[in-house]
């Protein structure tokens, strides 16, 4: 069935792999235990596992913006 066109086979395998990866990610995320945060009667107690999203997330965001700007500049150079 797919032996006549090798490109179609790779496209089908890529689609199957992406579908399986997404399903695995969704099911494994649902299998995680609850966070075990503070009890409902004591809302003032701080969560001992709370971490700020300042360091890593801001660096990841900045590097993504820098990569996007670089690719945009390269695309504009090639268009000239």
C-alpha positions as CSV (number, residue, x, y, z in Angstrom):
1,X,0.0,0.0,0.0
2,X,2.7,2.5,1.0
3,X,5.6,0.8,-0.8
4,X,5.1,2.8,-4.0
5,X,5.9,6.2,-2.5
6,X,8.6,6.2,0.2
7,X,7.8,9.9,1.1
8,X,4.3,8.9,2.0
9,X,5.5,6.1,4.3
10,X,7.7,8.5,6.3
11,X,4.9,11.0,6.5
12,X,2.6,8.3,7.9
13,X,5.3,7.1,10.4
14,X,5.9,10.7,11.5
15,X,2.1,11.3,12.0
16,X,1.9,8.0,14.0
17,X,4.9,8.9,16.2
18,X,3.5,12.4,16.9
19,X,0.1,11.1,17.8
20,X,1.6,8.4,20.1
21,X,3.9,11.0,21.7
22,X,1.0,13.4,22.4
23,X,-1.1,10.6,23.9
24,X,1.7,9.5,26.1
25,X,2.3,13.0,27.3
26,X,-1.4,13.5,28.1
27,X,-1.7,10.2,30.0
28,X,1.5,10.6,31.9
29,X,0.5,14.1,33.0
30,X,-2.8,12.8,34.4
31,X,-1.0,10.0,36.3
32,X,0.9,12.5,38.5
33,X,0.0,12.7,42.2
34,X,-1.7,15.8,43.7
35,X,0.4,18.7,44.8
36,X,-0.3,18.3,48.5
37,X,-0.7,22.0,49.1
38,X,-1.9,23.7,52.3
39,X,-5.1,22.5,53.9
40,X,-8.3,24.4,53.1
41,X,-8.6,25.6,56.8
42,X,-5.2,27.2,56.8
43,X,-4.8,29.5,53.7
44,X,-2.0,31.5,55.2
45,X,0.5,28.6,55.3
46,X,3.1,29.0,52.5
47,X,3.7,26.1,50.1
48,X,7.1,24.6,50.9
49,X,7.6,23.4,47.3
50,X,6.8,26.8,45.7
51,X,9.5,28.0,43.4
52,X,9.6,31.3,41.5
53,X,9.4,31.3,37.7
54,X,11.8,34.1,37.4
55,X,15.2,32.6,36.5
56,X,14.8,29.7,34.0
57,X,11.5,30.8,32.4
58,X,12.7,34.3,31.7
59,X,16.0,33.0,30.2
60,X,14.0,30.6,28.1
61,X,11.7,33.3,26.9
62,X,14.6,35.7,26.1
63,X,16.4,33.0,24.1
64,X,13.3,32.2,22.2
65,X,12.7,35.8,21.2
66,X,16.4,36.1,20.2
67,X,16.2,33.0,18.0
68,X,13.0,34.3,16.4
69,X,14.6,37.7,15.6
70,X,17.7,36.0,14.2
71,X,15.6,33.8,11.9
72,X,13.5,36.8,10.8
73,X,16.6,38.8,10.0
74,X,18.0,35.9,8.0
75,X,14.8,35.5,6.1
76,X,14.8,39.2,5.2
77,X,18.4,39.1,4.0
78,X,17.6,36.2,1.7
79,X,14.6,38.0,0.3
80,X,16.8,40.9,-1.0
